[in-house]
Amino acid sequence: MNIFADNARKSAIVMVKGMRAENAQFTESYWIRYVARAMEPTGNIHFHSDLEFYYPVSGVKACLLDDRVVDIQARDMIIIYPNQIHKFVRNDEEIYERHVVVTKMGFLDEIQENNELLSVLHQAQRAGINRITLSEANHWELMEMLTEYYYIEGTASATRRKLLCAQVVVFICDLLKGQMQEKEELVYNKSVEPILDYINLHYREVECNLDSIAAGCSLSKHYLCDLFKRSTAMTINNYLQSRRILCAKELLAEGYNVTETAEMAGFSDDGNFIRVFKKYIGITPKQYQIMRRDAK
């Protein structure tokens, strides 16, 4: 076994014990974690305001990203942009093992010159690029940097840890820039794309529900639910509600009140909207709006 992979696995034994949930809010401008668990419940579809680089080792076969499902092969890294709906589809026969690098967007301002990193990421996001396939050499170069970070995480100064994280982020962005130049295209799981397309076109309509989606896609409800669940490991209602909640967050941030937001995001009434919003976000729409206003 390569020494870098061996060291990473050993260091994970300590880190996993204190591992925070991957979609939790964090106060640092960045964090890096390695996690390996034999048994772990499948996470819910979610989104956050941070930039995430997700490098699975085993136990994951695909990722739902907004309106498409991306297949994941060996040495594939998934880039999750701020506020992008996502969920990883597990392979339950394997240990769920991954490296995760998360940064606040402000972290990029601290480490870049002339907005170069932001420019690369914005271009990639506009082009719909969410996956980088690393060469074997690039894989081990990344492992060396990550293993060094894990090794010094508990003892090194904040400055040294920040420099190592910056090194990792710049390395990934260089790979992303090279992939854009080569014009490589992602390979998607197309089995659910018509369903996702229909939902993303109609989710702001109150009438958009399981019956209308099945009719719009010319599928039986039973086959529709089974196909979607097998392809994405989530229910149609879960995905539909998540799309509406993301839309609602944007509307609330723009200054619309709760009643206006509920109607424009496709909810049947204020009460239903508030209940679902609190379930997904953890606070009420009004609390979220106040929090956004105070943060400015």
C-alpha positions in Angstrom: 0.0 0.0 0.0 1.2 3.5 -0.7 2.5 5.3 2.4 0.3 8.3 1.8 -2.9 6.3 1.7 -1.8 4.3 4.7 -1.1 7.4 6.8 -4.4 8.9 5.7 -6.3 5.9 6.9 -4.5 5.8 10.2 -5.1 9.5 10.8 -8.8 9.0 10.0 -9.2 6.8 13.1 -8.7 9.9 15.3 -10.5 12.4 13.1 -13.7 10.4 12.5 -14.5 10.4 16.2 -15.0 14.2 16.2 -16.3 14.5 12.7 -18.9 17.2 12.2 -21.8 16.6 9.8 -20.7 17.5 6.3 -23.6 19.9 5.7 -23.2 21.7 9.1 -22.4 25.3 9.4 -18.8 26.0 10.4 -17.0 29.1 11.7 -13.6 28.6 10.1 -13.0 29.9 6.6 -12.1 26.3 5.5 -11.8 22.7 6.7 -10.5 19.5 5.4 -11.6 16.0 6.6 -11.1 12.4 5.8 -13.9 10.0 6.8 -14.2 6.3 6.5 -17.2 4.5 8.0 -18.5 1.0 7.4 -22.1 1.9 8.3 -23.5 5.4 7.7 -27.0 6.4 6.9 -27.6 8.0 3.5 -27.6 11.8 3.9 -30.5 14.0 2.7 -30.4 16.2 -0.3 -29.1 19.5 0.8 -27.3 22.7 -0.2 -25.1 25.3 1.5 -23.4 28.6 0.8 -19.8 27.1 0.8 -17.6 25.7 -1.9 -17.0 22.0 -1.6 -14.5 19.6 -3.2 -15.6 16.1 -2.6 -13.1 13.3 -3.4 -14.6 9.8 -2.8 -12.4 6.8 -2.3 -15.1 4.1 -2.1 -18.7 3.6 -1.2 -20.3 6.1 -3.6 -21.5 5.6 -7.2 -23.2 8.8 -8.3 -24.1 12.3 -7.2 -27.3 14.2 -7.8 -26.4 17.8 -8.7 -29.3 20.2 -9.3 -31.0 18.7 -12.4 -28.7 15.8 -13.3 -27.2 12.7 -11.9 -23.4 12.4 -12.4 -21.8 8.9 -12.4 -18.7 8.6 -10.3 -15.7 6.5 -11.3 -12.3 6.0 -9.8 -10.3 9.2 -9.1 -13.3 11.4 -9.9 -13.5 14.6 -7.8 -16.9 16.3 -7.5 -17.1 20.1 -7.2 -20.1 21.5 -5.4 -20.7 25.2 -6.0 -22.4 27.4 -3.4 -26.2 26.8 -3.1 -26.0 23.8 -5.5 -28.5 21.1 -4.5 -26.6 17.8 -4.1 -26.8 14.3 -2.7 -24.4 11.4 -3.0 -25.8 8.0 -4.0 -24.2 5.3 -1.8 -22.9 1.8 -2.7 -23.8 0.0 0.4 -21.5 -3.0 -0.3 -18.4 -0.8 0.3 -17.1 1.3 3.1 -18.1 4.9 2.7 -14.7 6.6 2.4 -14.0 10.2 1.2 -11.9 13.3 1.5 -13.8 16.6 1.8 -12.4 20.1 1.4 -14.8 22.9 2.2 -14.1 26.7 2.0 -16.1 29.8 2.4 -15.9 32.0 -0.7 -14.1 34.6 1.4 -11.2 32.2 1.8 -10.5 32.4 -2.0 -10.2 36.2 -1.7 -7.5 35.7 0.9 -5.3 33.3 -1.2 -5.7 34.4 -4.8 -4.3 37.1 -7.0 -6.4 39.0 -9.5 -9.5 36.9 -8.8 -7.9 34.1 -10.8 -9.4 31.2 -8.7 -12.9 32.8 -8.7 -12.6 33.2 -12.5 -11.8 29.6 -13.1 -14.6 28.4 -10.8 -17.2 30.7 -12.3 -16.2 29.6 -15.8 -16.5 26.0 -14.8 -19.9 26.5 -13.1 -21.3 28.3 -16.2 -20.0 25.4 -18.3 -21.7 22.9 -16.0 -18.5 21.2 -15.0 -18.8 19.5 -11.6 -16.3 16.7 -12.0 -12.6 16.4 -12.4 -11.0 13.1 -13.3 -7.5 12.9 -11.8 -4.6 11.1 -13.4 -2.8 8.6 -11.2 0.1 11.0 -10.7 -2.3 13.8 -9.8 -4.1 11.5 -7.4 -1.0 10.7 -5.4 0.1 14.4 -5.5 -3.2 15.3 -3.9 -2.9 12.5 -1.4 0.5 13.7 -0.3 -0.8 17.2 0.4 -3.9 15.9 2.2 -1.9 13.5 4.3 0.5 16.3 5.3 -2.4 18.4 6.4 -3.9 15.5 8.4 -0.6 14.8 10.1 0.0 18.4 11.3 -3.7 19.4 11.8 -3.6 19.1 15.6 -0.2 20.6 16.2 0.7 23.2 13.5 -0.1 26.9 13.6 -3.2 28.3 12.0 -1.0 29.9 9.4 0.6 26.7 8.3 -2.7 24.9 8.1 -4.2 27.7 6.1 -1.2 27.6 3.7 -1.6 23.9 3.2 -5.3 24.3 2.5 -4.6 27.0 0.0 -2.1 24.7 -1.7 -4.8 22.1 -2.0 -7.4 24.5 -3.4 -4.9 26.0 -5.9 -3.9 22.5 -7.1 -7.6 21.5 -7.6 -8.3 24.8 -9.5 -5.3 24.2 -11.8 -6.7 20.7 -12.6 -10.1 22.2 -13.3 -8.6 24.9 -15.6 -6.7 22.2 -17.5 -9.8 20.1 -17.9 -11.8 23.1 -19.3 -9.0 23.7 -21.8 -9.2 20.2 -22.9 -13.0 20.6 -23.2 -13.8 17.3 -21.6 -17.5 16.6 -21.0 -19.1 14.9 -18.1 -20.9 11.6 -18.4 -24.3 11.7 -16.9 -26.8 9.1 -15.9 -29.5 10.0 -18.3 -32.3 7.7 -17.0 -33.9 10.4 -14.9 -33.0 13.5 -16.9 -36.5 13.9 -18.4 -38.0 13.7 -14.9 -35.5 16.3 -13.5 -36.2 18.5 -16.5 -39.9 18.4 -15.9 -39.6 19.2 -12.1 -37.2 22.0 -12.7 -39.5 23.6 -15.2 -42.7 23.3 -13.1 -41.7 23.2 -9.4 -42.8 26.8 -8.8 -46.4 25.8 -9.7 -48.6 24.7 -6.8 -50.1 22.0 -9.0 -46.7 20.3 -9.5 -46.9 17.0 -7.6 -46.5 13.3 -8.1 -49.6 13.0 -10.3 -48.7 15.9 -12.6 -45.0 14.8 -12.9 -46.1 11.2 -13.8 -48.5 12.6 -16.4 -46.0 15.1 -17.8 -43.4 12.3 -18.2 -45.9 9.8 -19.5 -45.0 7.3 -16.8 -47.0 5.4 -14.2 -46.7 6.8 -10.7 -45.3 3.4 -9.5 -42.6 3.2 -12.2 -41.8 6.9 -11.8 -41.2 6.6 -8.1 -39.2 3.4 -8.4 -37.0 4.8 -11.2 -36.3 8.0 -9.4 -35.5 6.3 -6.1 -33.2 3.8 -7.7 -31.3 6.4 -9.7 -31.0 9.1 -7.0 -31.6 7.3 -3.7 -34.2 9.8 -2.8 -38.0 10.3 -3.3 -39.5 12.7 -5.8 -41.2 14.7 -3.1 -37.8 15.2 -1.3 -36.2 16.6 -4.5 -39.3 18.7 -5.3 -39.4 20.3 -1.8 -35.6 20.9 -1.9 -35.9 22.8 -5.2 -38.7 24.9 -3.7 -36.8 25.7 -0.6 -33.7 26.8 -2.5 -36.0 29.1 -4.6 -37.6 30.4 -1.4 -34.2 31.2 0.1 -33.4 33.3 -2.9 -36.7 35.1 -2.8 -36.5 35.9 0.9 -32.9 37.2 0.4 -34.4 39.5 -2.3 -36.9 41.0 0.2 -40.1 39.2 -0.6 -42.3 38.5 2.5 -43.3 35.1 3.6 -46.7 35.0 1.9 -45.3 36.2 -1.4 -42.4 33.7 -1.2 -44.7 30.8 -0.4 -46.8 31.6 -3.5 -43.9 32.2 -5.9 -41.9 29.1 -4.7 -44.9 26.7 -5.3 -46.2 26.1 -1.8 -49.9 25.8 -1.2 -50.1 28.1 1.8 -48.0 30.0 4.4 -48.3 27.3 7.0 -47.1 24.5 4.8 -44.2 26.7 3.6 -43.1 27.6 7.1 -43.2 23.9 8.2 -41.2 22.6 5.3 -38.7 25.5 5.4 -38.0 24.9 9.1 -37.6 21.2 8.5 -35.0 21.7 5.8 -33.2 24.9 7.0 -33.7 24.6 10.8 -35.2 28.1 11.3 -38.4 29.8 10.1 -38.4 31.9 6.9 -38.7 35.1 8.9 -35.7 34.1 11.1 -33.8 33.4 8.0 -34.6 36.7 6.4 -33.6 38.6 9.6 -30.3 36.6 9.7 -29.5 37.5 6.1 -30.3 41.2 6.7 -28.1 41.3 9.9 -25.2 39.6 8.1 -25.0 42.4 5.5 
